[in-house]
Amino acid sequence: MTPRKGRRVRFATAGLIVLVWLVSGIPVPAQESGTQPAGDSQTDKECIRALEQPADKAAAQQSAVNEADRARIRILEEEVARLIAEIAALQARMDEQGKSSRGVTIEELQKQVEALTQEVARLSAPAETPGGERQTYGGMSAGASRVYFAKKGLTFGGYGSGLFESFTSYNDNNTVTAEPNRADLTEAFFYVGYRFDDRFVFNSSLGIEHAVVEDGGNGKAAVEFAYLDYKVNEHIGARGGLVLMPIGFLNERHEPGDYLGARRPEVETRLLPSTWRELGGGVYGDAGPVQWRGYLVTSLDAAGFSPDTGVAGGRQQGSEAEATDLGWTARVDWWVFKEKSFGTLVAGSSAFTGETGQRNPGFPPGRFSLWEMHADYRWKALQARALWARGIQSDAGELSLALDPSGNTAIGERMEGWYLEGGFNVLSWVPSTHQELIAFARYEDVDTQERVAPGMSADPANDLTLKTIGLQYQPIPPIVIKLEAQNFDERSHTKADQINLGFGWSF
């Protein structure tokens, strides 16, 4: 055997030894809650097909992908053993014959080693869906889910958005608009997570709203969530700390790419007061196509309620929260069908209930109950959403007088709202592009005083119908630019229409 061939054989053998070590030492990423295992693939082609299946944003197929990864790793181990045996046989024959006719074969084996090494590196990296769409876990946005797909240790991510609002010169009643145009860095939040092991995870989000934190300003520093997560088994987990309430579409998932438009729907800011977090904990999990979450949390504080924003001012957000009254919140989502030739449909419901008096002097117990139903449909370039919500406040009359003894403030005894929206990616007609340009429209109706206590009057300004049309451009999935026009129609006709330009990022 020539010295050059001897070096090649030693190089290939050393490469294979390193590869065996890599394959045997790869930890398998944690499985996603709420999925079904794909089963063992028996051939290389079956494994590749399983790995190339598109992932759902809610990570409902994560277990299938992980199962395919394990099957692929088993195949790689078998291939490594075969190559080791083949190289040993070649080396023995060359030692006996002293011929150089096997040089090409050794080079081919080296190429196979390189290809296998690249495949191992791909399998060991956190998985992403085709087109760069990142996976999600346990109801969280993609960036907030990053820690669940890490092997171990520290992870970082974040999101942010900016908004420019231009108002018409006149209100609907032809009076001059009092609203000046404005520009705002609405939010800049950063995710910090730590994966201790296969079961324990810490996850948090902290940042600044409205750019500057100072006395008398609108800006504020905030911890959006900070909790510990424990995975009991493949289908059940426990979570505790400052948690996001599992209400509506946007309270848990509100990165800029998670919703259409520069501004969130009014129903999900007035009636479902996103972003809403409370101190507490509970459990989450799945059963086949059904995912669920339920928490015991600190309840609202009625001292912050108002007629126009409803219960939004009563969110305690984990800041020296009154804990005399506690609340329950829960959510259930059902994948009616998924990744079929006719698309994906998920339908579900969420709710909250809790007394809100918190032993404030003069305040009644005042139980507030909120529930909503929602559905989301995706098919190729088309997407559509629908949501309906209702809130019931007991002792609304006493509560209103506790806030304003003059009787001029009426907290809604019943609050109600709904919206429908649809979007279509017009760039789906352009071949070989991952960019998106979504034309969308939304119609919504919300009234925070849909019914008030007897003897009290509702403000017609709180009965709103809103129509929105716009375009949303994503050059890559984590970056989005949005342009929209909004027509506000209140019963008081005192609201101006507006055009909004927004941008956002996530990572």
C-alpha positions in Angstrom: 0.0 0.0 0.0 1.4 3.4 -1.0 1.9 6.1 1.7 -0.7 8.3 0.1 -3.3 5.6 0.2 -2.4 4.7 3.7 -3.0 8.3 4.7 -6.4 8.3 2.9 -7.4 5.1 4.7 -6.4 6.5 8.1 -8.2 9.8 7.3 -11.4 8.0 6.4 -11.2 5.7 9.5 -10.6 8.7 11.8 -13.5 10.5 10.2 -15.8 7.6 10.8 -14.7 7.2 14.4 -15.5 10.9 15.0 -18.9 10.4 13.2 -19.7 7.4 15.5 -19.0 9.6 18.5 -21.2 12.4 17.2 -24.1 10.1 16.3 -24.0 8.3 19.6 -23.8 11.6 21.6 -26.6 13.6 19.9 -29.4 14.5 22.3 -32.9 14.3 20.8 -34.8 17.6 20.9 -37.7 17.7 23.4 -41.0 16.6 21.9 -43.7 19.1 21.4 -46.8 18.8 23.6 -50.0 18.1 21.7 -48.8 15.9 18.9 -49.0 12.3 17.7 -45.9 10.2 17.1 -45.2 9.4 13.5 -44.0 5.8 14.1 -40.7 4.1 13.1 -39.8 4.6 9.4 -38.2 1.5 8.0 -36.4 3.0 5.0 -34.3 6.0 4.3 -36.9 7.5 1.9 -39.6 7.3 4.6 -37.4 9.1 7.1 -36.7 11.9 4.6 -40.4 12.3 3.8 -41.2 12.5 7.5 -38.5 15.2 8.0 -39.7 17.2 5.1 -43.3 17.4 6.2 -44.3 21.1 6.9 -44.6 22.0 10.6 -47.6 23.6 12.1 -47.2 27.0 13.8 -48.5 25.5 17.0 -45.9 22.7 16.7 -48.6 20.0 16.6 -46.3 17.8 14.4 -43.1 18.2 16.5 -43.3 14.7 17.9 -43.6 13.2 14.4 -40.5 15.2 13.3 -38.5 14.0 16.4 -39.5 10.4 15.8 -38.3 10.7 12.2 -35.0 12.2 13.5 -34.5 9.2 15.7 -35.3 6.8 12.9 -32.8 8.7 10.7 -30.1 8.5 13.3 -30.6 4.8 13.6 -30.1 4.5 9.8 -27.0 6.6 10.0 -25.6 4.3 12.7 -26.2 1.3 10.4 -24.5 3.1 7.5 -21.5 4.0 9.7 -21.1 0.4 10.7 -21.3 -0.7 7.0 -18.7 1.8 5.9 -16.3 0.8 8.7 -16.5 -2.8 7.6 -16.0 -1.9 4.0 -12.9 0.2 4.7 -11.5 -2.6 6.8 -12.0 -5.1 4.0 -10.5 -2.7 1.5 -7.5 -2.1 3.6 -6.9 -5.8 4.1 -7.1 -6.5 0.4 -4.7 -3.7 -0.4 -2.3 -4.9 2.2 -2.4 -8.4 0.7 -2.3 -7.3 -3.0 -0.2 -4.1 -2.8 -2.4 -2.7 -5.5 -3.7 0.9 -6.0 -6.9 0.1 -7.8 -9.1 1.1 -4.7 -8.2 4.8 -4.5 -11.4 5.9 -6.2 -13.5 3.7 -3.9 -11.7 5.3 -0.9 -12.5 8.8 -2.2 -16.2 7.8 -2.7 -16.3 6.6 0.9 -14.8 9.9 2.1 -17.6 11.8 0.3 -20.1 9.6 2.0 -18.6 10.4 5.3 -18.8 14.1 4.6 -22.5 13.8 3.5 -23.3 11.8 6.7 -21.5 14.4 8.9 -23.6 17.2 7.3 -26.8 15.2 7.9 -25.9 14.6 11.6 -25.3 18.3 12.0 -28.6 19.1 10.5 -30.4 16.7 12.8 -28.7 18.0 15.9 -29.7 21.6 15.1 -33.0 23.0 16.4 -35.7 22.2 13.8 -37.3 24.8 11.6 -40.1 24.4 9.2 -39.7 24.8 5.4 -39.5 28.4 4.3 -38.0 29.5 7.6 -41.2 29.4 9.6 -40.2 28.6 13.2 -42.0 26.2 15.5 -44.1 27.1 18.5 -44.7 25.3 21.8 -47.5 25.4 24.5 -49.4 28.3 23.0 -46.4 30.6 22.9 -45.1 32.6 19.9 -42.2 31.3 17.9 -39.5 33.4 19.6 -40.8 32.6 23.0 -40.7 28.9 22.2 -37.0 28.9 21.3 -36.0 27.6 24.7 -38.1 24.4 24.4 -36.2 23.3 21.3 -32.7 24.0 22.7 -30.6 21.1 23.9 -29.6 22.7 27.2 -28.5 26.1 28.6 -29.3 29.7 27.7 -31.4 31.0 24.8 -32.2 34.5 23.6 -34.8 35.9 21.3 -37.0 39.0 21.0 -39.6 41.0 19.1 -40.6 44.6 18.6 -42.8 46.9 16.5 -43.2 50.5 15.5 -46.3 52.4 14.4 -47.1 55.7 12.5 -50.7 56.9 12.7 -52.2 59.5 10.4 -55.7 60.8 11.3 -58.3 62.4 9.0 -58.9 66.1 9.4 -62.5 65.7 10.4 -64.5 63.3 12.6 -67.5 61.5 11.3 -69.8 64.3 12.6 -67.7 66.8 10.6 -66.0 68.4 13.6 -62.3 69.1 13.5 -60.2 66.1 14.6 -58.4 66.6 17.9 -56.0 63.8 17.3 -52.5 64.8 16.0 -50.5 62.4 13.9 -48.1 60.4 15.9 -45.2 57.9 15.6 -44.2 55.4 18.3 -41.8 52.6 18.9 -44.6 50.6 20.5 -42.6 47.8 22.0 -39.1 46.2 22.2 -39.1 42.9 24.2 -36.4 40.3 24.7 -36.8 36.7 25.5 -34.4 35.1 27.9 -34.8 31.4 28.6 -32.8 28.6 30.2 -33.3 24.9 29.7 -32.0 23.0 32.8 -32.6 19.5 31.5 -35.2 17.5 29.6 -38.0 18.4 32.0 -37.3 21.9 33.6 -37.3 25.1 31.6 -37.3 28.8 32.7 -38.8 31.3 30.2 -39.1 35.1 30.4 -39.8 38.2 28.3 -38.8 41.7 29.4 -38.7 45.0 27.6 -39.9 48.5 27.2 -43.1 49.9 25.7 -43.2 53.3 24.0 -39.4 53.7 23.9 -38.8 55.9 27.0 -39.5 55.3 30.7 -39.8 58.5 32.6 -42.2 60.1 35.1 -45.4 61.3 33.5 -44.7 59.5 30.2 -46.5 56.6 28.5 -43.4 54.5 28.4 -42.9 51.7 30.8 -40.5 48.8 31.5 -42.3 45.5 31.9 -41.8 41.8 32.5 -44.2 40.3 30.1 -43.9 36.8 31.5 -41.5 34.9 33.7 -42.3 31.3 34.7 -40.9 27.8 35.4 -42.1 24.9 33.2 -42.0 21.3 34.1 -42.7 18.5 31.6 -44.4 15.7 33.5 -44.5 13.4 30.4 -45.0 13.6 26.7 -48.6 14.9 27.0 -48.7 16.9 30.3 -46.7 19.8 31.7 -47.0 22.2 34.7 -46.3 25.9 34.6 -46.0 28.6 37.3 -45.0 32.2 37.7 -46.0 35.3 35.8 -48.0 33.7 33.0 -49.9 35.0 30.0 -53.6 34.4 30.1 -54.7 31.8 27.5 -57.4 34.1 26.1 -58.2 34.8 22.5 -55.8 34.7 19.5 -53.2 37.4 20.5 -52.7 37.4 24.3 -50.2 34.6 24.2 -49.0 35.0 20.6 -48.6 38.6 19.6 -45.3 38.9 17.8 -45.8 41.2 14.8 -46.1 38.3 12.3 -48.8 36.6 14.4 -51.6 38.9 13.3 -52.7 40.9 10.3 -52.5 44.7 10.4 -50.5 47.4 12.1 -52.8 47.5 15.1 -54.3 44.6 17.0 -58.1 44.2 16.6 -60.1 46.4 19.0 -61.9 43.3 20.3 -58.6 41.9 21.5 -57.6 45.1 23.3 -60.8 46.5 24.7 -62.8 43.3 25.5 -59.9 40.7 25.6 -57.4 43.1 27.2 -54.1 41.9 25.6 -51.5 41.8 26.8 -52.8 40.3 30.0 -50.6 38.4 32.5 -51.1 37.4 36.1 -49.2 35.5 38.8 -50.3 31.9 39.1 -49.9 28.5 37.7 -51.5 25.4 36.4 -51.2 22.6 33.9 -51.2 22.2 30.1 -51.2 19.3 27.7 -52.9 17.5 24.9 -55.0 14.5 24.0 -54.7 13.6 20.3 -55.9 16.6 18.2 -56.9 18.5 21.4 -54.6 20.9 23.3 -55.6 22.5 26.6 -54.3 24.8 29.4 -55.7 25.8 32.7 -54.3 28.2 35.5 -55.3 29.5 38.9 -54.2 33.2 38.9 -54.6 36.5 40.7 -57.9 38.0 39.7 -58.7 41.5 38.4 -58.9 44.6 40.6 -62.2 46.4 39.9 -60.7 49.7 41.1 -59.2 50.0 37.6 -62.3 49.4 35.6 -63.6 52.0 33.2 -66.6 52.4 30.8 -64.5 52.6 27.6 -61.7 50.1 28.2 -63.8 47.7 30.3 -61.7 45.6 32.6 -58.3 46.4 31.0 -57.4 48.8 33.8 -58.0 46.0 36.3 -55.1 43.8 35.1 -52.7 43.5 38.0 -49.8 42.2 35.8 -47.9 40.7 38.7 -47.0 44.0 40.3 -47.7 43.9 44.0 -51.0 42.2 43.0 -53.9 42.0 45.4 -54.5 38.3 46.0 -57.6 38.3 48.1 -59.7 37.3 45.1 -58.3 34.6 42.7 -59.5 33.6 39.3 -59.6 30.6 37.0 -58.7 30.6 33.3 -58.7 27.8 30.8 -58.4 27.1 27.1 -59.2 24.2 24.7 -58.2 24.0 21.0 -59.2 21.3 18.6 -57.5 20.6 15.3 -60.7 19.6 13.3 -58.5 18.8 10.4 -54.8 19.5 9.7 -52.5 19.6 6.7 -55.2 18.1 4.5 -55.6 18.8 0.8 -58.2 21.3 1.8 -56.2 23.0 4.5 -56.0 23.2 8.3 -58.9 24.2 10.7 -58.5 24.8 14.4 -61.5 25.7 16.6 -61.5 26.4 20.3 -62.7 28.4 23.3 -61.2 30.1 26.4 -62.6 31.6 29.5 -61.8 33.5 32.7 -63.9 33.9 35.9 -63.1 35.5 39.3 -64.3 38.0 41.8 -62.9 41.5 41.4 -63.6 43.4 44.6 -60.3 42.5 46.3 -61.7 43.9 49.6 -61.5 47.5 48.3 -63.6 49.7 50.7 -67.1 50.2 49.3 -66.6 47.7 46.4 -68.9 44.7 46.0 -67.4 41.2 45.3 -68.3 41.7 41.7 -67.6 38.5 39.8 -66.4 39.0 36.2 -66.7 36.1 33.8 -65.3 36.3 30.2 -65.4 33.6 27.5 -64.7 33.5 23.8 -65.0 31.1 20.9 -62.6 31.2 17.9 -61.7 29.5 14.7 -58.7 29.8 12.3 -58.5 28.3 8.8 -55.4 28.1 6.5 -55.3 26.7 3.0 -52.4 27.4 0.7 -52.3 31.3 0.3 -55.6 31.8 2.1 -56.1 32.5 5.8 -59.2 33.4 7.8 -60.1 34.0 11.4 -63.3 34.5 13.4 -63.7 35.3 17.1 -66.7 36.1 19.4 -66.4 37.2 23.0 -68.7 38.2 25.9 -68.0 39.4 29.4 -70.5 39.5 32.3 -69.9 41.7 35.4 -72.0 41.0 38.4 -72.9 43.9 40.8 -72.2 46.3 38.0 -74.4 49.0 39.5 -72.8 48.9 42.9 -69.4 48.8 41.3 -70.1 51.8 39.2 -71.2 53.8 42.2 -68.1 52.7 44.1 -66.0 54.2 41.3 -68.1 57.3 40.8 -70.7 58.2 43.5 -72.2 60.8 41.2 -73.6 58.0 39.0 -72.1 59.3 35.8 -69.8 56.3 35.3 -71.4 53.0 34.2 -69.3 49.9 34.1 -70.8 47.5 31.5 -73.0 44.8 33.0 -72.5 42.9 29.7 -69.7 43.5 27.2 -69.6 41.9 23.8 -67.6 41.8 20.6 -66.6 39.8 17.5 -64.6 40.1 14.4 -64.0 38.4 11.0 -60.8 38.7 9.0 -59.3 37.2 5.9 -56.1 37.5 4.0 -54.6 36.2 0.7 -50.9 36.0 -0.2 -50.8 37.5 -3.7 -47.2 36.5 -4.1 -48.2 32.9 -4.1 -48.7 33.3 -7.8 -45.0 34.1 -8.2 -42.9 30.9 -8.6 -39.9 30.2 -6.4 -40.3 33.0 -3.8 -40.7 32.7 0.0 -41.7 36.4 0.3 -45.3 37.2 1.2 -47.6 40.1 0.3 -50.9 39.6 2.1 -53.9 41.6 1.2 -56.3 41.5 4.1 -59.6 42.9 5.4 -61.3 42.8 8.8 -64.7 43.7 10.1 -65.3 44.0 13.9 -67.9 45.1 16.3 -67.3 45.7 20.0 -69.3 47.4 22.8 -68.0 47.6 26.4 -71.4 48.8 27.6 -73.6 46.5 25.6 -75.8 46.4 28.7 -75.6 48.5 31.9 -77.2 48.4 35.3 -80.8 49.7 35.5 -81.0 53.5 35.9 -77.6 54.1 34.3 -76.8 55.3 30.8 -74.3 53.9 28.3 -72.0 56.1 26.3 -72.6 55.7 22.6 -68.9 56.3 22.0 -68.2 52.8 23.4 -70.3 51.1 20.7 -67.9 50.7 17.9 -67.9 49.2 14.4 -64.5 49.1 12.7 -63.6 48.2 9.1 -59.9 47.6 8.2 -58.2 46.9 4.9 -54.5 46.7 4.2 -51.3 45.1 2.9 -48.7 43.1 4.9 -45.3 42.4 3.3 -42.8 39.9 4.7 -39.5 39.7 2.8 -38.5 37.0 5.3 -40.8 35.5 8.0 -39.2 37.3 11.0 -39.6 40.8 9.4 -42.9 42.5 8.5 -44.1 45.8 7.1 -47.8 46.7 7.3 -50.0 49.4 5.7 -53.7 49.7 6.6 -56.7 52.1 6.4 -59.3 52.0 9.2 -62.9 53.3 9.2 -64.2 53.9 12.7 -68.0 54.1 13.1 -69.2 54.9 16.7 -72.8 55.6 17.5 -71.5 59.0 18.8 -69.8 59.7 15.4 -67.0 61.5 17.2 -64.1 59.3 16.0 -61.7 60.1 13.2 -60.6 57.5 10.6 -56.9 56.8 10.2 -54.1 55.3 8.0 -51.4 53.3 9.8 -47.9 52.3 8.8 -46.3 49.7 11.0 -43.2 47.5 11.0 -42.0 44.7 13.2 -39.4 42.0 13.8 -38.9 38.8 15.8 -36.0 36.4 16.3 
